[in-house]
């Protein structure tokens, strides 16, 4: 994870990622990242 990505996630979390919508978006982003990582490994 790049520093920029870490900062972005921190900002989103700090801004109250307690809402269902934001939590869902974070989960979707994680899923996308995991897919990309596994694709790159192949």
PyMOL Python script that loads the backbone (N, CA, C, O; Angstrom):
from pymol import cmd

cmd.read_pdbstr("""\
ATOM      1  N   UNK A   1       0.859  -1.191   0.000  1.00  0.00           N
ATOM      2  CA  UNK A   1       0.000   0.000   0.000  1.00  0.00           C
ATOM      3  C   UNK A   1       0.890   1.235   0.000  1.00  0.00           C
ATOM      4  O   UNK A   1       1.816   1.353   0.803  1.00  0.00           O
ATOM      5  N   UNK A   2       0.600   2.131  -0.895  1.00  0.00           N
ATOM      6  CA  UNK A   2       1.384   3.358  -0.953  1.00  0.00           C
ATOM      7  C   UNK A   2       0.996   4.294   0.178  1.00  0.00           C
ATOM      8  O   UNK A   2      -0.073   4.156   0.773  1.00  0.00           O
ATOM      9  N   UNK A   3       1.868   5.245   0.470  1.00  0.00           N
ATOM     10  CA  UNK A   3       1.591   6.214   1.533  1.00  0.00           C
ATOM     11  C   UNK A   3       0.334   7.007   1.209  1.00  0.00           C
ATOM     12  O   UNK A   3      -0.462   7.322   2.094  1.00  0.00           O
ATOM     13  N   UNK A   4       0.164   7.327  -0.074  1.00  0.00           N
ATOM     14  CA  UNK A   4      -1.009   8.097  -0.497  1.00  0.00           C
ATOM     15  C   UNK A   4      -2.285   7.326  -0.198  1.00  0.00           C
ATOM     16  O   UNK A   4      -3.248   7.883   0.328  1.00  0.00           O
ATOM     17  N   UNK A   5      -2.286   6.049  -0.534  1.00  0.00           N
ATOM     18  CA  UNK A   5      -3.459   5.215  -0.281  1.00  0.00           C
ATOM     19  C   UNK A   5      -3.734   5.127   1.211  1.00  0.00           C
ATOM     20  O   UNK A   5      -4.884   5.219   1.641  1.00  0.00           O
ATOM     21  N   UNK A   6      -2.682   4.950   2.002  1.00  0.00           N
ATOM     22  CA  UNK A   6      -2.841   4.862   3.459  1.00  0.00           C
ATOM     23  C   UNK A   6      -3.451   6.141   4.007  1.00  0.00           C
ATOM     24  O   UNK A   6      -4.343   6.098   4.854  1.00  0.00           O
ATOM     25  N   UNK A   7      -2.966   7.286   3.521  1.00  0.00           N
ATOM     26  CA  UNK A   7      -3.505   8.570   3.973  1.00  0.00           C
ATOM     27  C   UNK A   7      -4.968   8.710   3.585  1.00  0.00           C
ATOM     28  O   UNK A   7      -5.778   9.201   4.371  1.00  0.00           O
ATOM     29  N   UNK A   8      -5.310   8.281   2.373  1.00  0.00           N
ATOM     30  CA  UNK A   8      -6.689   8.371   1.893  1.00  0.00           C
ATOM     31  C   UNK A   8      -7.607   7.525   2.776  1.00  0.00           C
ATOM     32  O   UNK A   8      -8.680   7.976   3.175  1.00  0.00           O
ATOM     33  N   UNK A   9      -7.183   6.310   3.073  1.00  0.00           N
ATOM     34  CA  UNK A   9      -7.981   5.434   3.925  1.00  0.00           C
ATOM     35  C   UNK A   9      -8.121   6.038   5.311  1.00  0.00           C
ATOM     36  O   UNK A   9      -9.202   6.005   5.899  1.00  0.00           O
ATOM     37  N   UNK A  10      -7.022   6.596   5.841  1.00  0.00           N
ATOM     38  CA  UNK A  10      -7.069   7.255   7.147  1.00  0.00           C
ATOM     39  C   UNK A  10      -8.091   8.381   7.147  1.00  0.00           C
ATOM     40  O   UNK A  10      -8.883   8.516   8.079  1.00  0.00           O
ATOM     41  N   UNK A  11      -8.064   9.178   6.101  1.00  0.00           N
ATOM     42  CA  UNK A  11      -8.968  10.333   6.003  1.00  0.00           C
ATOM     43  C   UNK A  11     -10.423   9.855   5.966  1.00  0.00           C
ATOM     44  O   UNK A  11     -11.281  10.407   6.654  1.00  0.00           O
ATOM     45  N   UNK A  12     -10.687   8.843   5.172  1.00  0.00           N
ATOM     46  CA  UNK A  12     -12.050   8.312   5.069  1.00  0.00           C
ATOM     47  C   UNK A  12     -12.501   7.755   6.418  1.00  0.00           C
ATOM     48  O   UNK A  12     -13.631   7.978   6.854  1.00  0.00           O
ATOM     49  N   UNK A  13     -11.597   7.029   7.066  1.00  0.00           N
ATOM     50  CA  UNK A  13     -11.928   6.444   8.360  1.00  0.00           C
ATOM     51  C   UNK A  13     -12.175   7.532   9.395  1.00  0.00           C
ATOM     52  O   UNK A  13     -13.121   7.449  10.179  1.00  0.00           O
ATOM     53  N   UNK A  14     -11.324   8.549   9.396  1.00  0.00           N
ATOM     54  CA  UNK A  14     -11.454   9.645  10.357  1.00  0.00           C
ATOM     55  C   UNK A  14     -12.737  10.433  10.125  1.00  0.00           C
ATOM     56  O   UNK A  14     -13.328  10.963  11.066  1.00  0.00           O
ATOM     57  N   UNK A  15     -13.162  10.506   8.869  1.00  0.00           N
ATOM     58  CA  UNK A  15     -14.368  11.275   8.553  1.00  0.00           C
ATOM     59  C   UNK A  15     -15.643  10.518   8.920  1.00  0.00           C
ATOM     60  O   UNK A  15     -16.750  10.970   8.631  1.00  0.00           O
ATOM     61  N   UNK A  16     -15.472   9.364   9.560  1.00  0.00           N
ATOM     62  CA  UNK A  16     -16.639   8.630  10.052  1.00  0.00           C
ATOM     63  C   UNK A  16     -17.078   7.517   9.132  1.00  0.00           C
ATOM     64  O   UNK A  16     -18.202   7.523   8.631  1.00  0.00           O
ATOM     65  N   UNK A  17     -16.193   6.559   8.906  1.00  0.00           N
ATOM     66  CA  UNK A  17     -16.523   5.436   8.045  1.00  0.00           C
ATOM     67  C   UNK A  17     -17.444   4.460   8.755  1.00  0.00           C
ATOM     68  O   UNK A  17     -17.529   3.285   8.396  1.00  0.00           O
ATOM     69  N   UNK A  18     -18.135   4.969   9.773  1.00  0.00           N
ATOM     70  CA  UNK A  18     -19.052   4.133  10.524  1.00  0.00           C
ATOM     71  C   UNK A  18     -20.366   3.912   9.782  1.00  0.00           C
ATOM     72  O   UNK A  18     -21.140   3.021  10.134  1.00  0.00           O
ATOM     73  N   UNK A  19     -20.618   4.724   8.755  1.00  0.00           N
ATOM     74  CA  UNK A  19     -21.859   4.566   8.010  1.00  0.00           C
ATOM     75  C   UNK A  19     -21.805   3.306   7.156  1.00  0.00           C
ATOM     76  O   UNK A  19     -20.738   2.904   6.693  1.00  0.00           O
ATOM     77  N   UNK A  20     -22.949   2.694   6.954  1.00  0.00           N
ATOM     78  CA  UNK A  20     -23.008   1.453   6.174  1.00  0.00           C
ATOM     79  C   UNK A  20     -22.469   1.663   4.767  1.00  0.00           C
ATOM     80  O   UNK A  20     -21.745   0.821   4.235  1.00  0.00           O
ATOM     81  N   UNK A  21     -22.828   2.794   4.170  1.00  0.00           N
ATOM     82  CA  UNK A  21     -22.416   3.082   2.797  1.00  0.00           C
ATOM     83  C   UNK A  21     -20.891   3.135   2.686  1.00  0.00           C
ATOM     84  O   UNK A  21     -20.304   2.516   1.798  1.00  0.00           O
ATOM     85  N   UNK A  22     -20.255   3.879   3.594  1.00  0.00           N
ATOM     86  CA  UNK A  22     -18.797   4.002   3.533  1.00  0.00           C
ATOM     87  C   UNK A  22     -18.118   2.679   3.827  1.00  0.00           C
ATOM     88  O   UNK A  22     -17.115   2.340   3.199  1.00  0.00           O
ATOM     89  N   UNK A  23     -18.660   1.927   4.781  1.00  0.00           N
ATOM     90  CA  UNK A  23     -18.073   0.624   5.100  1.00  0.00           C
ATOM     91  C   UNK A  23     -18.170  -0.284   3.875  1.00  0.00           C
ATOM     92  O   UNK A  23     -17.236  -1.025   3.565  1.00  0.00           O
ATOM     93  N   UNK A  24     -19.315  -0.219   3.181  1.00  0.00           N
ATOM     94  CA  UNK A  24     -19.506  -1.026   1.978  1.00  0.00           C
ATOM     95  C   UNK A  24     -18.494  -0.632   0.899  1.00  0.00           C
ATOM     96  O   UNK A  24     -17.911  -1.494   0.243  1.00  0.00           O
ATOM     97  N   UNK A  25     -18.290   0.685   0.722  1.00  0.00           N
ATOM     98  CA  UNK A  25     -17.332   1.154  -0.275  1.00  0.00           C
ATOM     99  C   UNK A  25     -15.922   0.685   0.059  1.00  0.00           C
ATOM    100  O   UNK A  25     -15.179   0.278  -0.834  1.00  0.00           O
ATOM    101  N   UNK A  26     -15.548   0.738   1.331  1.00  0.00           N
ATOM    102  CA  UNK A  26     -14.219   0.287   1.742  1.00  0.00           C
ATOM    103  C   UNK A  26     -14.059  -1.201   1.437  1.00  0.00           C
ATOM    104  O   UNK A  26     -13.010  -1.629   0.956  1.00  0.00           O
ATOM    105  N   UNK A  27     -15.101  -1.989   1.717  1.00  0.00           N
ATOM    106  CA  UNK A  27     -15.035  -3.419   1.445  1.00  0.00           C
ATOM    107  C   UNK A  27     -14.891  -3.672  -0.047  1.00  0.00           C
ATOM    108  O   UNK A  27     -14.132  -4.550  -0.455  1.00  0.00           O
ATOM    109  N   UNK A  28     -15.614  -2.908  -0.869  1.00  0.00           N
ATOM    110  CA  UNK A  28     -15.513  -3.060  -2.317  1.00  0.00           C
ATOM    111  C   UNK A  28     -14.104  -2.725  -2.782  1.00  0.00           C
ATOM    112  O   UNK A  28     -13.544  -3.427  -3.623  1.00  0.00           O
ATOM    113  N   UNK A  29     -13.524  -1.651  -2.238  1.00  0.00           N
ATOM    114  CA  UNK A  29     -12.154  -1.276  -2.609  1.00  0.00           C
ATOM    115  C   UNK A  29     -11.177  -2.380  -2.237  1.00  0.00           C
ATOM    116  O   UNK A  29     -10.277  -2.705  -3.011  1.00  0.00           O
ATOM    117  N   UNK A  30     -11.357  -2.962  -1.040  1.00  0.00           N
ATOM    118  CA  UNK A  30     -10.477  -4.049  -0.615  1.00  0.00           C
ATOM    119  C   UNK A  30     -10.592  -5.221  -1.567  1.00  0.00           C
ATOM    120  O   UNK A  30      -9.583  -5.813  -1.950  1.00  0.00           O
ATOM    121  N   UNK A  31     -11.816  -5.562  -1.955  1.00  0.00           N
ATOM    122  CA  UNK A  31     -12.026  -6.675  -2.878  1.00  0.00           C
ATOM    123  C   UNK A  31     -11.312  -6.425  -4.198  1.00  0.00           C
ATOM    124  O   UNK A  31     -10.664  -7.317  -4.746  1.00  0.00           O
ATOM    125  N   UNK A  32     -11.439  -5.190  -4.708  1.00  0.00           N
ATOM    126  CA  UNK A  32     -10.797  -4.834  -5.976  1.00  0.00           C
ATOM    127  C   UNK A  32      -9.281  -4.949  -5.849  1.00  0.00           C
ATOM    128  O   UNK A  32      -8.618  -5.493  -6.732  1.00  0.00           O
ATOM    129  N   UNK A  33      -8.735  -4.429  -4.740  1.00  0.00           N
ATOM    130  CA  UNK A  33      -7.288  -4.510  -4.526  1.00  0.00           C
ATOM    131  C   UNK A  33      -6.824  -5.957  -4.461  1.00  0.00           C
ATOM    132  O   UNK A  33      -5.794  -6.302  -5.039  1.00  0.00           O
ATOM    133  N   UNK A  34      -7.571  -6.807  -3.764  1.00  0.00           N
ATOM    134  CA  UNK A  34      -7.189  -8.212  -3.654  1.00  0.00           C
ATOM    135  C   UNK A  34      -7.196  -8.881  -5.031  1.00  0.00           C
ATOM    136  O   UNK A  34      -6.314  -9.681  -5.343  1.00  0.00           O
ATOM    137  N   UNK A  35      -8.189  -8.551  -5.844  1.00  0.00           N
ATOM    138  CA  UNK A  35      -8.250  -9.107  -7.200  1.00  0.00           C
ATOM    139  C   UNK A  35      -7.033  -8.663  -8.004  1.00  0.00           C
ATOM    140  O   UNK A  35      -6.408  -9.471  -8.691  1.00  0.00           O
ATOM    141  N   UNK A  36      -6.697  -7.365  -7.916  1.00  0.00           N
ATOM    142  CA  UNK A  36      -5.546  -6.849  -8.649  1.00  0.00           C
ATOM    143  C   UNK A  36      -4.265  -7.537  -8.207  1.00  0.00           C
ATOM    144  O   UNK A  36      -3.441  -7.923  -9.036  1.00  0.00           O
ATOM    145  N   UNK A  37      -4.099  -7.690  -6.898  1.00  0.00           N
ATOM    146  CA  UNK A  37      -2.889  -8.320  -6.378  1.00  0.00           C
ATOM    147  C   UNK A  37      -2.775  -9.752  -6.871  1.00  0.00           C
ATOM    148  O   UNK A  37      -1.706 -10.175  -7.309  1.00  0.00           O
ATOM    149  N   UNK A  38      -3.864 -10.498  -6.804  1.00  0.00           N
ATOM    150  CA  UNK A  38      -3.804 -11.893  -7.241  1.00  0.00           C
ATOM    151  C   UNK A  38      -3.575 -11.978  -8.746  1.00  0.00           C
ATOM    152  O   UNK A  38      -2.924 -12.907  -9.224  1.00  0.00           O
ATOM    153  N   UNK A  39      -4.108 -11.015  -9.495  1.00  0.00           N
ATOM    154  CA  UNK A  39      -3.893 -10.993 -10.941  1.00  0.00           C
ATOM    155  C   UNK A  39      -2.418 -10.732 -11.255  1.00  0.00           C
ATOM    156  O   UNK A  39      -1.845 -11.354 -12.150  1.00  0.00           O
ATOM    157  N   UNK A  40      -1.822  -9.820 -10.521  1.00  0.00           N
ATOM    158  CA  UNK A  40      -0.413  -9.493 -10.737  1.00  0.00           C
ATOM    159  C   UNK A  40       0.495 -10.662 -10.380  1.00  0.00           C
ATOM    160  O   UNK A  40       1.546 -10.838 -10.997  1.00  0.00           O
ATOM    161  N   UNK A  41       0.107 -11.459  -9.398  1.00  0.00           N
ATOM    162  CA  UNK A  41       0.926 -12.591  -8.961  1.00  0.00           C
ATOM    163  C   UNK A  41       0.924 -13.709  -9.997  1.00  0.00           C
ATOM    164  O   UNK A  41       1.899 -14.453 -10.107  1.00  0.00           O
ATOM    165  N   UNK A  42      -0.152 -13.833 -10.749  1.00  0.00           N
ATOM    166  CA  UNK A  42      -0.270 -14.927 -11.727  1.00  0.00           C
ATOM    167  C   UNK A  42       0.717 -14.786 -12.861  1.00  0.00           C
ATOM    168  O   UNK A  42       0.745 -15.624 -13.763  1.00  0.00           O
TER     169      UNK A  42
END
""", "prot")
cmd.dss("prot")
cmd.show_as("cartoon", "prot")
cmd.util.cbc("prot")
cmd.orient("prot")
